[in-house]
Amino acid sequence: MLVWIFVFITIFSVFLGLKLQRKRLFALPLLAIAVFMLIEIIKVPLPLWDTITFIFDLKG
C-alpha cells in the first residue's frame, strides 16, 4: 500500500514537472521518502538521539 503511494507521488511529480517545467517538483518524491523516514524514526520508543546512534551503529 505504501509503495503505491510513493509510486503515485513520483508519477504525479514527474508529470507536473515536465508539464509545468519546474525542476523543484522532481525533488518531491525524495522529500516524501525523507519525511516518511523521519516519522518512522520518531515513532521508535527511545529518545531521539539514542535512536539515531543505534541506526548509525548498525554493522552490515
N, C-alpha and C positions, 0 to 999 in steps of 0.2 A: 504494500500500500504506500509506504513512504517513498519507495523508489519511483513509483508513478508520479508522485507529487513533484519530485526533483526533475523527472523527465519532462513533465508539463511546464515547469518553470523554465527549463532550458530551451524547449521548443518555442515557448512564448517569447522569451527574451531574445532569441536569435531572430525570430520573425520580426519582432518590433525593431530590433537593432538594424536589420537590413532595410526595413521599410522606412523607418524614420531617420536612418543614417546617423544614429547616436552610438558612439563607441562605449559609452558608460553602461548601456544596457547589457553588454556582453559580460559584465562583471556580476550581474545579478545571480546567476547560478552559484558562483563561488561565494558570494555573500550569504546566500541561503544555506549553503553547507556549513560555513563558518558559524552562523547563528545557531544552527542545529547542534553543532559540536559543543558550543558554549553552553547551550541549555542542558545538554546531556552531562557535561562536567558539573554544572551547578546542581543537578539532581542527585549527585553522589552524596551520601550522608556523612561525609567527612568535611573538616574545614577545607576551604578552597585551596590554600597553599599546600596542605598535605596531599590533596588530590592531584595537583599539578606536579608535585615532586614524585608522586607514585607513578604517574603516567610517563614521566621522562626517565625514571629509574628502571623501567622495564627493559630487560635484556632480550633480544630476539634470537 
